[in-house]
Amino acid sequence: MKLRPLGDRVVLQYQEAEEKTQSGIILPDSAKEKPQEAVVIAVGLGTDVNGKEVKMHVKPGDKVIYSKYAGTEVKLGEEEYIVAGQNDIIAVVE
């Protein structure tokens, strides 16, 4: 099954959180926060806002940083995704 976002939405897949701090302390699963870094899996076609076309600025495969409370979490099989608006993406990691 695949997710196909509509309008200016994107499908993001979480990146694994760091298991170790910089000082070498290993974090248990309960202490880890959800990562704010993800990979773009799929991109919508864009949309019109007040008659102006909204261009999509990300593409599948881009590594991005998104807002902490962005989008809707979706689980398909064993994989977890976020479906978020393009405006929830803060930066592209290059």
C-alpha positions in Angstrom: 0.0 0.0 0.0 1.3 3.5 -0.9 0.3 6.9 0.4 -0.3 9.6 -2.2 -0.6 13.1 -0.7 -3.0 15.6 -2.1 -2.5 19.3 -2.7 0.5 20.8 -0.9 1.0 17.8 1.5 4.0 15.6 1.8 4.6 12.1 3.3 7.6 12.0 5.6 9.3 8.9 7.1 11.0 9.2 10.5 14.8 8.9 10.7 16.1 6.8 13.5 16.8 8.8 16.7 20.2 8.7 18.2 20.7 5.9 20.6 23.7 7.5 22.3 24.4 11.0 23.7 27.5 12.9 22.7 29.1 11.9 26.0 28.4 8.2 25.3 25.3 7.6 27.5 23.0 5.0 25.8 19.3 6.2 25.9 16.5 3.7 26.6 13.5 3.8 24.2 11.4 5.5 26.9 13.8 8.5 27.1 14.0 9.1 23.3 11.9 11.9 21.8 10.3 11.6 18.4 12.8 12.8 15.8 12.2 16.0 13.9 14.3 14.8 11.0 12.6 12.8 8.2 13.0 11.8 4.6 10.4 12.9 2.1 8.7 9.8 0.7 6.0 11.4 -1.6 4.9 14.9 -2.6 1.5 16.2 -3.6 1.1 18.2 -6.9 0.7 21.6 -5.2 -2.4 23.7 -4.9 -3.9 27.1 -5.6 -4.3 29.7 -2.9 -6.3 32.7 -3.8 -5.7 32.0 -7.5 -1.9 31.6 -7.1 -0.2 28.3 -7.6 1.7 27.0 -4.6 4.9 25.4 -5.9 6.3 22.3 -4.1 9.9 23.0 -2.9 10.8 19.4 -1.8 11.0 16.2 -3.7 11.1 12.5 -2.7 14.4 11.6 -1.1 15.0 15.0 0.5 16.1 14.9 4.1 14.1 17.6 6.0 13.6 19.0 9.4 9.9 19.7 10.3 8.0 21.4 13.1 7.7 19.5 16.3 3.9 19.1 16.2 3.5 18.9 12.5 1.1 16.8 10.5 -0.8 13.6 11.2 0.9 10.3 12.2 0.0 7.3 10.1 1.0 3.7 10.5 1.0 1.4 7.5 2.1 -2.1 8.4 5.3 -1.8 10.5 6.2 1.7 9.0 5.3 5.0 10.6 4.8 8.1 8.5 3.7 11.7 8.9 1.4 13.4 6.4 2.1 17.1 6.8 1.7 20.4 4.8 4.7 21.7 3.0 4.6 24.8 5.3 5.4 22.5 8.3 8.8 21.8 6.8 11.4 24.1 8.3 14.5 23.2 6.3 16.1 20.8 3.8 19.3 19.1 5.1 22.0 19.2 2.4 
